[in-house]
Amino acid sequence: MLKNTPKTQVITNQNHIFNVKSADRLLTSLSAPQTQSVVSVAVKNKTADKGGSLSLKKPANADITSLVYSGKLSESAKAQLKSLILLNKKCNFRGDIAIPPFSFIENVVNVFKNKTDIPLEMPLIIGINYVAAELLKLNVNINFKEQYIKPDIWTILLARSGDGKTYTHNIFEKAIKLENIFDSGVQSAAKFIESVSENNHSIFFKDEIGQLLKALKNQSYMEEEKEYLLKIYDNKTIMRKTKDYEITVDDPALIILGMNAYDSFLTNVSSEDIVDGFAARFNYIIAKQDDSRPPLSVPLYPTGTLIKTVKNSWKKLKFPKDNTAYTLNKKAEKAFIDSFKNYANLENNNIPSAFLRRTLYKSLKYALIYHIILGKSKINEIDGEDVGWAMRLIFMHIEDIKELLEEYGFSKLENTVQKIESLKKKFKESGKVLKVRDIVSNIREIRTVNEARNILDIIE
């Protein structure tokens, strides 16, 4: 089952206010939008890093509640506290951390927030994908040490059935009228490569994408299409040759935006697919209702207003010329490296390292997208600010894949692995070698020698 969005906490950073999860979470490597430096937000009494990183460690003699009880606060202090309390009540969308102020994304998210009860992850993710699509159509990329990074993101948006996935996408489709968007159903490899050749550098939009992923895994006639998709993911030439014709697609690139009802996705896609299969190449976002906008709280959605706001906000975006190649400056490179290390070193992240590495690398694709959202299309360098915003969105993807894996019982597996590692350490300290039968004898979750051998295969 989907979980409600956790209560949030407001942390101020310079002139911007960010909404983050409750203080038992670790939000790392967020780049301060005005200073372009990387900011580590640490919790659980972590001390501040050198260089001015924020800390939530409670300072001495700073109990605000006691100050309020004492009646010693000035009128201006009371007004400020009242504003912060009200702001905390209103800013309860976890995605606020990834939305630059006064941007296209903020405008479209706000109109959905104020006029509908649709989960706000939907306009956030669809909006970002549409910006990416325009950049891909213009063949805009990042030239990073002679490696060209395209904005060809692959995303799966999960939500409860009836939460407005299709409706939200239709709003964007009608407002923006992208030329480079297509939807091919489950079809033969021949038809698929024809669709790609006609729609290269486009969005491949797929509703109920779980069914496609299931077919790619289980149906033999889909093997060839799966091979094409894997090559497209790596931007490698795809080709199909028969007696009658030959199709070649050079420099293939697609943005894939898939949507699915949460429960049916769990039915169609296995944990193995998510961790190590074709589905591992996607970023995941789980759309969640927030407490201030419960389901059915808005009887009628103002479709015309939504379309108009999205359309007008889109018109204000400035895109670069065709074939623009941005570069990554030193601050951006440092921001990426620091953030990568911070995420990789998180304790108990419960995410396989290969999956985590793949996800973190996608932050460079998002950095290009945010560069445009931030109105910097004429600035040739991707900077630390762009990477900082990208990492905020990556944090959401990481949180949601953790939640998704928990649905598959990944936490249970992780606990068992930790028990084996502790037992192995104990045996080593005693000068003994841990054997399979020792695992069966000491860890009740493992009942047979076969089970012990299989789990050892993934940790040794």
C-alpha positions in Angstrom: 0.0 0.0 0.0 1.0 3.6 -0.6 2.1 5.5 2.4 1.1 9.0 3.2 3.6 11.8 2.8 5.4 12.2 6.1 5.2 15.3 8.1 7.6 17.9 7.0 10.0 20.5 8.5 11.0 23.8 7.1 14.7 24.6 6.9 15.8 28.0 5.7 18.9 28.3 3.6 19.9 31.9 2.8 16.8 33.5 1.1 15.1 30.3 0.1 12.9 28.0 2.2 13.0 24.3 1.6 10.6 21.7 2.7 12.3 18.4 3.8 11.2 15.2 5.5 11.1 14.8 9.2 14.4 15.0 11.0 15.0 11.3 11.1 16.0 11.4 7.5 19.3 12.4 6.0 19.1 14.9 3.1 22.6 15.3 1.7 24.4 17.3 -0.9 21.9 20.1 -1.7 23.5 22.9 -3.5 22.5 26.4 -2.2 20.7 28.1 -5.1 22.4 31.4 -4.7 25.9 30.4 -3.6 26.3 27.5 -6.0 28.0 25.6 -3.2 27.1 22.1 -2.0 25.2 22.1 1.3 24.9 19.0 3.4 21.8 19.0 5.6 22.5 16.6 8.4 20.2 15.4 11.1 20.3 13.4 14.3 22.7 15.9 16.0 25.3 15.8 13.2 27.8 18.6 13.5 28.2 21.2 10.8 30.7 20.6 8.0 33.4 23.0 7.3 32.4 25.6 4.8 29.0 26.5 6.3 26.9 23.4 5.9 23.6 23.5 7.8 23.1 21.4 10.9 20.0 20.5 12.9 21.9 19.9 16.1 20.0 21.6 18.8 21.9 24.7 20.1 22.3 25.3 23.8 19.6 27.5 25.6 17.5 27.7 22.4 14.2 26.1 23.5 11.7 28.1 21.5 8.7 26.7 23.3 10.1 27.9 26.7 10.6 31.3 25.2 7.0 31.4 24.1 5.8 30.3 27.5 7.9 33.0 29.2 6.1 35.8 27.4 9.4 37.5 26.7 9.1 37.5 22.9 8.8 40.8 21.1 5.9 41.4 18.8 8.1 41.0 15.7 9.4 37.7 17.0 5.8 36.5 17.6 4.9 37.5 14.1 7.9 35.7 12.6 7.1 32.5 14.5 3.5 32.7 13.5 4.5 33.0 9.8 6.8 30.0 10.1 4.1 27.9 11.7 1.7 28.8 9.0 4.3 28.2 6.3 5.0 24.8 7.8 1.4 23.9 7.5 1.1 25.0 3.9 4.5 23.7 2.6 3.7 20.0 2.9 4.7 18.8 -0.5 8.0 16.9 -0.3 8.8 17.9 -3.9 9.2 21.5 -2.9 12.9 20.8 -2.3 13.3 20.2 -6.1 11.3 23.2 -7.3 13.2 26.4 -8.0 11.3 29.6 -7.0 9.5 31.6 -9.7 10.2 28.8 -12.3 8.0 27.1 -14.9 7.9 24.0 -12.6 6.8 26.1 -9.6 4.0 27.8 -11.6 2.5 24.5 -12.9 2.8 22.7 -9.5 1.2 25.7 -7.7 -1.9 25.7 -10.0 -2.4 22.0 -9.5 -1.9 22.6 -5.7 -4.4 25.4 -5.5 -7.0 24.1 -7.9 -7.0 20.3 -7.6 -6.4 17.4 -5.1 -4.1 15.6 -7.6 -0.8 14.5 -6.1 1.8 17.1 -7.0 4.5 14.7 -8.0 2.5 14.4 -11.3 2.8 17.9 -12.6 6.4 18.1 -11.2 7.6 15.0 -13.1 5.6 15.5 -16.3 6.8 19.1 -16.4 10.4 18.1 -16.1 9.9 15.4 -18.8 8.4 17.9 -21.2 11.4 20.3 -20.8 13.7 17.3 -21.4 11.7 16.4 -24.5 12.2 19.9 -26.0 15.9 19.8 -25.3 16.2 16.3 -26.8 14.4 17.5 -30.0 16.9 20.4 -30.3 19.8 17.9 -29.8 21.0 19.8 -26.8 23.5 18.0 -24.5 26.4 18.3 -22.1 29.9 17.7 -23.4 31.7 16.3 -20.4 35.2 15.1 -21.3 34.2 14.2 -24.8 31.2 12.2 -23.5 27.9 13.7 -24.7 25.2 13.5 -22.1 21.6 13.8 -23.4 18.5 14.7 -21.4 17.0 11.3 -22.2 15.6 10.4 -18.8 13.5 7.3 -18.2 10.9 7.7 -15.5 8.1 5.6 -14.1 5.4 7.5 -12.2 3.3 5.4 -9.8 0.0 6.4 -8.2 -3.2 5.0 -6.9 -5.8 4.2 -9.5 -8.0 7.2 -10.0 -5.5 9.8 -8.7 -5.4 11.7 -12.0 -2.3 10.4 -13.9 -3.9 10.5 -17.4 -5.8 13.7 -16.6 -2.6 15.5 -15.6 -0.7 14.3 -18.7 -3.6 15.4 -20.9 -3.4 18.9 -19.4 0.3 19.2 -20.4 -0.4 17.6 -23.8 -3.1 20.1 -24.7 -1.2 23.1 -23.3 2.2 22.4 -24.8 1.4 20.4 -27.9 4.8 18.7 -28.2 5.6 17.5 -31.7 7.9 14.8 -30.5 5.8 12.5 -28.4 4.4 9.0 -29.3 2.9 5.9 -27.8 3.4 2.5 -29.3 1.7 -0.3 -27.5 3.1 -3.8 -27.0 4.0 -4.6 -30.6 6.4 -6.5 -32.8 10.0 -5.5 -33.0 9.6 -4.5 -36.7 6.8 -2.1 -35.8 8.7 -0.8 -32.8 11.9 0.1 -34.7 9.7 1.8 -37.4 8.1 3.9 -34.6 11.6 4.8 -33.3 12.9 5.7 -36.7 9.9 8.0 -37.2 10.1 9.5 -33.7 13.8 9.5 -32.7 14.7 12.1 -30.0 11.1 12.0 -28.7 9.1 11.1 -25.6 7.8 7.6 -25.6 4.8 7.9 -23.4 3.4 4.7 -22.0 0.4 4.3 -19.7 0.3 1.1 -17.7 4.0 0.5 -18.5 4.1 -2.4 -16.1 2.4 -4.6 -18.7 5.1 -3.6 -21.3 7.9 -4.5 -18.8 6.2 -7.8 -18.0 6.0 -8.6 -21.8 9.6 -7.6 -22.3 10.6 -10.2 -19.7 8.3 -13.1 -20.4 7.3 -13.0 -24.1 9.9 -14.5 -26.5 8.6 -12.3 -29.4 9.6 -9.2 -27.3 13.3 -10.2 -27.0 14.3 -8.2 -30.1 12.4 -5.1 -28.9 14.1 -5.4 -25.6 17.5 -5.5 -27.3 16.6 -2.3 -29.2 15.6 -0.5 -26.0 18.8 -1.5 -24.3 20.8 0.0 -27.2 18.6 3.1 -27.2 19.4 3.5 -23.5 23.1 3.6 -24.4 22.5 5.7 -27.5 23.9 2.9 -29.8 22.8 2.5 -33.4 20.0 0.1 -33.9 19.4 -1.8 -37.1 16.9 -4.2 -38.6 17.5 -5.9 -41.9 15.3 -8.2 -43.9 15.0 -9.4 -47.5 12.6 -6.5 -48.3 14.0 -3.6 -46.3 16.6 -2.2 -44.0 16.1 0.3 -41.1 18.9 2.0 -39.3 18.5 4.5 -36.5 21.7 6.4 -35.7 22.1 8.2 -32.4 18.9 6.8 -31.0 17.6 8.5 -27.9 14.2 8.4 -26.2 12.7 10.0 -23.1 10.4 7.3 -21.6 7.6 8.5 -19.4 5.7 5.6 -18.0 2.7 5.6 -15.7 1.1 2.9 -13.8 -1.3 2.2 -10.9 0.8 1.3 -7.9 -0.7 -2.0 -7.0 -0.9 -3.4 -10.5 2.7 -2.5 -11.1 3.8 -4.6 -8.1 1.8 -7.5 -9.7 3.4 -7.2 -13.1 7.0 -6.3 -12.2 9.1 -8.3 -9.9 11.7 -7.2 -7.4 14.4 -8.9 -9.5 13.3 -6.7 -12.5 13.6 -3.6 -10.3 17.0 -4.4 -8.9 18.8 -6.0 -11.8 16.5 -6.3 -14.8 15.4 -4.0 -17.6 13.2 -2.0 -15.1 16.4 -1.0 -13.2 17.1 1.6 -15.9 14.2 3.7 -14.8 13.9 6.4 -12.1 10.8 5.9 -9.9 8.5 8.4 -8.4 5.5 7.5 -6.2 2.7 10.1 -6.3 1.2 10.6 -2.8 -1.7 12.5 -1.4 -0.9 15.1 1.2 -2.9 15.8 4.3 -4.0 19.3 3.3 -5.4 18.1 0.0 -7.1 14.8 0.6 -8.7 12.8 -2.2 -12.2 14.0 -3.3 -11.6 17.4 -1.6 -12.1 19.2 -5.0 -15.3 18.2 -6.8 -14.5 19.9 -10.1 -11.1 20.6 -11.7 -10.9 23.9 -13.7 -9.4 22.3 -16.8 -9.3 25.6 -18.8 -7.4 27.3 -16.0 -4.9 24.5 -15.7 -4.3 24.4 -19.5 -3.9 28.2 -19.6 -1.4 28.3 -16.7 0.7 25.5 -18.1 0.7 27.0 -21.6 1.6 30.5 -20.4 4.3 29.3 -18.1 5.8 27.2 -20.9 6.0 30.2 -23.3 8.2 32.0 -20.8 10.9 29.3 -21.0 13.9 30.1 -23.1 15.5 27.2 -25.0 18.9 27.2 -26.6 19.7 26.9 -30.3 19.8 23.5 -32.0 22.9 21.3 -31.3 24.0 23.4 -28.3 26.6 21.6 -26.3 27.0 22.9 -22.7 30.1 22.1 -20.6 30.3 21.2 -16.9 32.4 23.7 -15.0 34.7 22.8 -12.0 32.1 23.8 -9.4 29.5 21.5 -11.0 32.0 18.7 -11.3 32.9 19.1 -7.6 29.2 19.3 -6.6 28.5 16.0 -8.4 31.5 14.2 -6.9 30.7 15.4 -3.4 27.1 14.5 -3.7 27.9 11.1 -5.2 30.2 10.3 -2.3 27.6 11.5 0.3 24.8 9.4 -1.1 27.1 6.4 -1.6 28.1 6.6 2.1 24.6 6.7 3.5 24.1 4.0 6.1 21.3 1.5 5.6 20.2 2.9 2.3 19.1 -0.6 1.3 19.8 0.1 -2.4 22.0 -2.2 -4.5 25.2 -0.3 -5.4 24.8 -0.8 -9.2 21.3 0.7 -9.1 22.5 3.6 -6.9 25.4 4.4 -9.2 23.1 4.4 -12.3 20.6 6.7 -10.5 23.3 9.2 -9.3 24.8 9.5 -12.8 21.4 10.6 -14.1 21.8 13.8 -12.0 23.9 15.2 -14.9 20.9 14.7 -17.2 18.7 16.5 -14.7 21.4 19.3 -14.3 21.0 20.1 -18.0 17.2 20.3 -17.6 17.4 22.5 -14.5 19.9 24.8 -16.3 17.0 25.7 -18.7 14.3 25.8 -16.0 16.5 28.3 -14.1 16.6 30.5 -17.1 20.2 30.1 -18.0 20.0 28.8 -21.6 22.5 31.5 -22.8 25.1 30.5 -20.2 27.4 27.9 -21.7 28.4 26.2 -18.5 26.4 23.9 -16.3 27.2 25.0 -12.7 27.0 23.8 -9.1 23.5 25.3 -8.8 22.2 23.1 -11.6 23.7 20.0 -10.1 22.4 21.0 -6.6 18.8 21.1 -7.9 19.3 17.9 -9.8 20.5 16.1 -6.7 17.3 17.2 -4.9 15.2 15.3 -7.4 17.6 12.4 -7.3 17.0 12.3 -3.6 13.3 11.8 -4.2 14.0 9.0 -6.7 16.2 7.3 -4.1 13.6 7.6 -1.3 10.9 6.2 -3.6 12.9 3.2 -4.8 13.7 2.4 -1.2 9.9 2.5 -0.4 9.2 0.4 -3.5 11.8 -2.2 -2.6 10.3 -2.4 0.9 7.1 -3.5 -0.7 9.0 -6.4 -2.2 10.4 -7.4 1.2 13.9 -6.0 0.5 14.2 -4.8 4.1 13.7 -8.3 5.3 16.5 -9.5 3.0 18.8 -6.7 4.1 18.2 -7.7 7.8 19.1 -11.3 7.0 22.3 -10.3 5.2 23.3 -8.1 8.2 22.8 -11.1 10.5 25.0 -13.3 8.3 27.7 -10.6 8.2 27.7 -10.2 12.0 27.9 -14.0 12.4 30.7 -14.1 9.9 32.6 -11.4 11.8 32.0 -13.3 15.1 33.4 -16.5 13.7 36.4 -14.7 12.2 37.3 -13.1 15.6 37.2 -16.6 17.1 39.5 -18.0 14.4 36.8 -20.0 12.7 35.5 -20.1 9.2 31.8 -19.6 8.8 30.2 -22.6 7.0 26.8 -23.0 5.5 25.5 -25.3 8.3 26.5 -22.6 10.8 24.2 -20.1 9.1 21.3 -22.6 9.2 21.9 -23.3 12.9 22.3 -19.6 14.0 19.8 -17.7 11.8 16.2 -18.7 12.1 15.1 -17.0 8.9 17.3 -19.5 6.9 15.9 -23.0 7.1 17.8 -25.0 4.6 21.4 -25.4 3.3 20.2 -24.4 -0.1 18.8 -21.2 1.1 22.0 -20.4 2.9 24.1 -21.1 -0.2 21.8 -18.8 -2.3 22.0 -15.9 0.0 25.8 -16.3 0.4 26.0 -15.9 -3.4 24.8 -12.3 -3.2 27.1 -11.2 -0.4 30.4 -12.9 -1.1 
